[in-house]
């Protein structure tokens, strides 16, 4: 839905939190579960991440392919270029023989299983853009390498790849430390799973991977 220019000015001046609250009222009239997140209203259609949900983000056009979206953490509007992010992801996916996008989904699934210590989840995609190298190897090895690198990477700021918005890593020092610990714990699980697989203990290896992927990892 696109508001008139005058209405857009009024809405923008009301501030990020106010506009998300208004959007919640609109969506709440149609859907049962609507939650305000940092930059969006999340519409949930059930419990658990196996059930689809949608993030509805209010945006004001800034320039061609550029928009400003709300940030309730800072109380400001931040610039973003979703087309640029998509282009970067598509390019990386091609360089990795079509396996980068599935890998990012895997990494985000692990983060959810850990209780989402890394936030926002977009930070995982940003880190992966830099940490995942070509040629892309086995998923098992790529997961292990990413967890090892990301456990240290969460300590840095990670600027917006599009060069428009603020740093992507907005976690506090204590949150960064907790995220690093959680990723290190996940790394230990991945390493055990790979050792078991190398020893021919496939069933035991799968059970270890299920600690990171839960129902997403089918039983042998």
C-alpha positions in Angstrom: 0.0 0.0 0.0 1.4 3.4 -1.0 0.2 6.5 1.0 -0.1 9.9 -0.5 2.8 12.3 -0.2 1.2 14.3 2.6 0.3 11.2 4.5 3.8 9.8 4.0 5.3 12.9 5.6 2.9 12.7 8.5 3.6 9.0 9.0 7.4 9.4 8.8 7.3 12.2 11.4 5.4 10.0 13.8 8.6 7.9 14.3 9.6 4.3 13.7 7.9 2.8 16.8 4.6 4.7 16.2 4.4 3.6 12.6 5.0 0.0 13.5 2.3 0.1 16.1 -0.1 1.5 13.6 0.8 -1.2 11.1 0.2 -3.8 13.9 -3.3 -2.5 14.3 -4.0 -2.8 10.6 -2.5 -6.3 10.3 -4.1 -7.4 13.6 -7.5 -6.8 12.1 -6.8 -9.6 9.6 -4.4 -12.0 11.3 -4.3 -13.5 14.8 -0.6 -13.2 15.6 1.3 -10.0 14.8 4.5 -9.1 16.6 6.5 -5.9 16.4 10.1 -6.6 15.7 13.0 -4.2 15.5 12.3 -3.2 11.9 9.1 -5.0 10.9 5.8 -6.5 12.0 6.0 -10.3 11.9 2.8 -12.1 11.0 2.9 -15.7 12.4 0.7 -18.4 11.1 1.7 -21.0 13.7 4.3 -22.0 16.2 7.8 -23.2 15.2 9.9 -22.1 12.2 8.5 -24.9 10.1 5.3 -22.8 9.8 5.5 -19.9 7.4 5.7 -16.3 8.8 6.0 -13.0 7.0 7.9 -9.8 7.9 6.0 -6.7 6.8 8.4 -3.7 6.6 7.1 -0.2 6.1 9.4 1.8 3.8 9.7 5.2 2.3 11.4 5.6 -1.1 14.6 7.5 -0.8 16.0 7.2 -4.4 16.0 4.6 -7.2 16.1 1.2 -5.5 16.8 2.8 -2.2 14.4 3.0 0.8 14.3 4.1 4.4 13.0 1.6 6.9 12.3 2.0 10.7 14.8 1.1 13.4 13.1 1.0 16.8 16.5 0.4 18.5 17.8 3.8 17.5 14.4 5.5 16.9 15.6 6.6 13.5 15.0 5.7 9.8 17.8 3.8 8.1 18.7 3.5 4.4 18.7 0.2 2.6 18.9 -1.2 -0.9 17.3 -4.6 -1.0 17.9 -4.9 -4.7 21.7 -4.5 -4.1 21.6 -7.1 -1.4 19.7 -9.5 -3.7 22.2 -9.0 -6.5 25.2 -9.7 -4.1 23.5 -12.9 -2.9 22.7 -14.0 -6.4 26.3 -13.4 -7.5 27.7 -15.3 -4.6 25.3 -18.1 -5.1 26.5 -18.5 -8.7 30.1 -18.5 -7.7 29.4 -21.3 -5.2 27.6 -23.4 -7.8 24.1 -22.6 -6.4 24.9 -23.7 -2.8 25.4 -20.4 -1.1 21.7 -19.6 -0.6 20.9 -23.0 0.8 24.0 -22.7 3.1 22.8 -19.3 4.4 19.4 -20.9 5.2 21.2 -23.7 7.0 23.3 -21.2 9.1 20.1 -19.3 10.0 18.4 -22.5 11.0 21.3 -23.3 13.3 21.0 -19.8 14.8 17.3 -20.3 15.4 18.0 -23.7 17.0 20.5 -22.0 19.3 17.8 -19.5 20.4 18.9 -16.7 18.0 22.0 -15.5 19.8 23.1 -13.8 16.5 20.9 -10.9 15.7 19.7 -9.6 13.5 19.6 -12.7 11.4 20.7 -10.6 8.4 24.1 -10.4 10.1 24.6 -14.2 9.3 24.1 -13.5 5.6 26.5 -10.5 5.7 29.2 -12.6 7.5 28.7 -15.4 5.1 29.2 -13.1 2.1 32.8 -12.6 3.4 33.6 -15.8 5.2 32.4 -18.3 2.6 35.0 -18.8 -0.1 35.1 -20.4 -3.4 35.3 -23.2 -4.4 32.5 -24.3 -2.1 33.2 -27.6 -0.4 31.1 -30.2 1.4 28.2 -28.6 3.4 29.6 -30.3 6.6 33.0 -28.7 6.2 31.5 -25.3 5.2 29.3 -25.3 8.3 32.3 -26.1 10.5 34.4 -23.4 8.9 31.7 -20.8 9.1 30.9 -21.5 12.8 34.6 -21.3 13.6 35.0 -18.0 11.8 31.7 -16.5 12.8 32.4 -17.1 16.5 35.1 -14.5 16.2 33.4 -12.5 13.5 30.5 -11.5 15.8 32.9 -9.3 17.7 33.3 -6.9 14.8 30.8 -4.4 13.4 30.2 -5.6 9.8 29.1 -2.5 7.8 26.1 -2.6 5.5 27.3 -4.3 2.2 25.3 -1.8 0.2 27.2 1.1 1.9 24.0 2.9 2.9 22.8 1.9 6.3 24.5 1.7 9.7 26.7 -1.3 10.8 24.7 -4.5 10.7 26.1 -5.8 14.0 24.2 -3.8 16.6 24.6 -6.3 19.4 26.0 -5.0 22.7 29.4 -6.3 23.9 27.7 -8.8 26.3 25.4 -10.0 23.5 28.4 -10.4 21.2 30.2 -12.5 23.8 27.1 -14.7 24.3 26.8 -15.2 20.6 30.4 -16.2 20.3 30.1 -18.7 23.0 26.9 -20.2 21.4 28.6 -20.5 18.0 31.7 -22.1 19.6 29.4 -24.7 21.3 27.8 -25.4 17.9 31.2 -25.7 16.4 32.0 -28.5 18.9 28.9 -30.3 17.9 29.7 -30.0 14.1 33.3 -31.2 14.7 32.0 -34.3 16.6 29.5 -35.0 13.8 32.2 -34.9 11.2 34.5 -37.1 13.2 31.8 -39.7 13.6 31.0 -39.6 9.9 34.7 -40.0 9.0 34.7 -43.1 11.3 31.8 -44.6 9.5 29.3 -44.0 12.3 26.6 -42.4 10.1 23.7 -42.8 12.5 25.6 -41.2 15.4 26.8 -38.4 13.1 23.2 -37.6 12.1 22.1 -37.5 15.7 24.8 -34.9 16.4 23.7 -32.8 13.4 20.2 -33.0 14.7 21.4 -31.1 17.7 22.0 -28.2 15.4 19.2 -28.7 12.8 16.5 -30.5 14.8 13.6 -31.7 12.6 15.3 -30.3 9.6 17.8 -33.1 9.7 16.0 -36.4 8.7 16.8 -39.5 10.6 18.7 -42.2 8.7 
